[in-house]
């Protein structure tokens, strides 16, 4: 249908796991720049089946998780504390965790790509944590 390209794209991205427009923008940025193709909103588990967290994106080949933290969804104390707990669990499991804001993704994409490339360099040569990607609870 004429004029439905944006809607079709949104449906395709949401069905691929994205939960927000900034998540889609970041995934496209990483893929287009040939940095990596992330898994979107995967459930990450430890070997014993304990849920570590559901980051906004995950680069399994590097052991890098990332979160897109908007003020609107992380401003209240409970949301902020849950973000901190999730970060701590992922870090304790051996993941490199990056935090980005929607504004930085849009306004400083070069800087964002540079940070991802730096995280990938940091991951090279280290033993990857054993993380199981599974179904969301």
N, C-alpha and C positions, 0 to 999 in steps of 0.2 A: 504494500500500500504506500502511496506517495507520502513522503514526510514522516515515515515511521522508522527511519534509520536509527535515530537515537534511542527509541524505545526498544527496538530489536537488539541493539548493542547492550543496553542495560539488562535486558532479560538474559542475554547470553553470558554476561559477566556475573550476574547474580547466580545463575545456575552453575557457574564455574567456581563459586565460593566467596566472591566478594560481597561485603556487607555495606560498603559505602563508596561514594564517588572518589574520595581521596585514595582508598585502597586500590581502586581500578587504575587511577592515574599513576600510582607508584608502580604497580605491576607492569603497566605498559611502558613506563620509563625504563625499568630494569630490563625488560625484554627487548625493547627497541634498541637500547644502548648495548645490547648483547652482554650484559653483566651476568644475568641469570634469569631463569623463568621460575618464579616462586609458586609454591603451593599456597592457596589462599584459605585462611581460617581453618587450618588442619588441627585436629585433636592430637596432641603429643603426649605419649605415655612412656613411663619407665618400663624396664624389663618385667617388673612385678605387676604391671597393669595399673599402676597409680597414674591418674591424670596429672600431668605436669602443667599443662595450660593449653589454651587455644589462642596462639598469637595471630595477628592479622596476616602475617606471611611467614613462610619458612623456606629456606634454601637448604634442603637436606644434604646436598653434596658438599656443603661447607659448614654445616652445623650452626647456621645463622638464622635467628628468628628476629622478626621486627614487629613493632607496634606503631600504628598511626594514632597519636593521642591528640584529640581535639579538646579544646576547652569545654565545649558544650557537653561532651560525654565523660569527662574526667575531672570536672571541677569540684563536684561535691566530695566530701570527705570519704564516704564509703566507696565510691567508684575509684578515687585516687588510691585508697589503701588496697583495694583489690588489684589494681594495676601494679602496685609495688610488690604485693605478695606473688603475683604471677611472674613478674620480672625475677624476683629472688629464686623462685622454684626453677625457672628456666636456666638461670645462671648457675645454680647449685647442680643442675643436671649436666653442666658442661657446655651449654650453648652460649654463643656470642649473641647478645640482645641489643638491637638498635631501636631507638625511639625517635619518631619524626612527627612533625605537625603537618596538617594539611597545607598551611601557608608556606612552610619550607619546601614541601614537595612542588608547589606551584612556582614559588618565587626564587628558589635557590636549587634548582634541579642539578646543576653542575656540582655543587657542594654535596648534595645528597648522594650522587653517583660516586663522588670521590670517597665519601665515607664507606659506602658499600664496597668499593674496590679495596680500600684499606682493611676492612674487616675480612675480606676474602684473602688478602695477603697474610693477615694474622692467622687465618685458619690453615694456610698451606703448611704441610709438614707436621701438623699436630694430629694426634689421634682423635677421630671424630667421636662424640658421645654416642652411646647406643640409645637411640630414640625410636620408638615405634609410632608410626602414624596410623591412627585408627579412626573408627567411627566416633562422631560427636556423641557425648552422653545425652 
